Amino acid sequence: MRGLGIQFTPLPSEYRGGGCSTIDTIKLLEIGVPTTNLGAMSCPLAKNFAAWARFAVLPAARQYFGTEAVRIETMGTYSCRSINGSGRLSEHAFANAVDVSGFVLADGRRITVESGWNGSIEEREFLRALAASACRRFGTVLGPDYNAAHYNHFHFDMSTNRLCR
């Protein structure tokens, strides 16, 4: 990843109780666009997230809004929790998931999943293009069309479920 201009720092492996862990994880420091709330991430998740930011988010902002994306806003990565409504641990419990909530553009506009999913034509097309691109990079991609719990964010993880909704 260093050859791609991505900077990161390795994190210590930890078993955190309740079946949760952060084993062989890193913290992304630089991926080409500032990103909020990134914590421990598995290496495959970090690699795919950085590629998605560079090769999907940046070009899509130029295409749909004619300006640069200057920040990706996330709701975080690692969190020891279950999948909503189930007893199974979420991929977040293994630092193998990230939730993306919005994007800030160079002209000051803020495009959020919550307001943009059914917002202007440009917002809708931008967010749907990013979700479609994510489906080619992540094992699971969930958004507002999946269920009410995802009304305000995209969930990306590296599971082998191959679910894109």
Sequence and secondary structure as in RCSB ss.txt:
>XXXX:A:sequence
MRGLGIQFTPLPSEYRGGGCSTIDTIKLLEIGVPTTNLGAMSCPLAKNFAAWARFAVLPAARQYFGTEAVRIETM
GTYSCRSINGSGRLSEHAFANAVDVSGFVLADGRRITVESGWNGSIEEREFLRALAASACRRFGTVLGPDYNAAH
YNHFHFDMSTNRLCR
>XXXX:A:secstr
 GGGT EEEE   EEEETTEEE SEEEEEESSS BSS   EEHHHHHHHHHHIIIIIHHHHHHHHSS EEEEEEE
ES    B TTSSSB GGGGT EEEEEEEEETTS EEEHHHHTTS HHHHHHHHHHHHHHHTT SEEE TTT GGG
TT EEEE  S  EE 
